[in-house]
Amino acid sequence: MDVAARITSKGQVTIPKPVREALKLSEGDRVLFRVIEGERAILARTPDLLELAGSVPVPAGVRGLPWHEIRRRAWSGQLRA
């Protein structure tokens, strides 16, 4: 999808509605601009931290342990999946 937008005198751009809909963007969402080779940019929706919950498997042996214990085991190399 190619959709054009205009830059205002203050350097602002309104993200066109078809792009907002395709990326499921709504008011308050955060986006990331990545510049590629100085000529192109990618706009991406950044996930809310809560949306990432459950995306990383937690080994059964460490579920429910205090965070400081999980970190200690991970740093000492004891944590295995």
C-alpha positions in Angstrom: 0.0 0.0 0.0 1.4 3.4 -0.9 -0.4 6.4 0.7 1.0 10.0 0.5 0.9 12.5 3.3 2.1 16.1 3.6 4.6 17.5 6.1 3.4 20.7 7.9 5.5 23.8 8.5 6.2 22.3 12.0 7.5 19.0 10.6 4.4 17.1 11.6 2.7 14.4 9.5 -0.8 13.0 9.9 -0.8 9.3 9.5 -3.4 8.6 6.8 -6.5 6.6 7.8 -5.8 3.6 5.6 -2.3 3.3 7.2 -3.7 3.7 10.8 -6.3 1.0 10.0 -3.8 -1.4 8.5 -1.4 -1.0 11.5 -4.4 -1.0 14.0 -3.2 2.3 15.4 -5.4 4.4 17.7 -4.9 7.5 19.8 -2.1 7.1 22.3 -0.4 4.3 20.5 3.4 4.6 20.0 5.1 4.2 16.7 8.7 3.7 15.6 10.3 5.3 12.6 13.4 3.5 11.2 15.4 5.4 8.5 16.9 3.1 5.9 19.9 4.2 3.8 19.0 7.9 4.4 16.3 7.9 1.8 13.5 5.7 3.1 11.7 5.2 6.4 9.6 2.4 7.9 6.8 3.2 10.3 5.9 0.4 12.7 3.5 0.1 15.6 5.3 -0.6 18.9 3.6 -3.1 21.1 2.2 -2.3 24.5 4.2 -4.0 27.2 1.1 -5.9 28.3 0.6 -7.3 24.8 4.0 -9.1 25.2 2.8 -11.0 28.2 3.2 -14.7 27.6 5.3 -14.3 24.5 8.4 -15.7 26.2 8.2 -19.2 27.6 9.1 -19.5 31.3 10.6 -22.8 32.5 8.4 -24.6 35.0 11.2 -24.7 37.5 11.3 -20.9 37.9 7.6 -20.0 37.8 6.7 -18.1 40.9 10.2 -17.5 42.1 11.2 -13.9 43.1 12.6 -11.8 40.3 16.0 -11.5 42.1 16.3 -15.3 42.3 15.5 -15.7 38.6 18.1 -13.1 37.7 20.7 -14.7 40.0 20.1 -18.1 38.3 20.2 -16.7 34.8 23.5 -14.8 35.4 25.1 -17.9 37.0 24.0 -20.0 34.0 21.7 -22.3 36.0 18.5 -21.4 34.1 17.6 -24.0 31.5 14.4 -24.1 29.4 
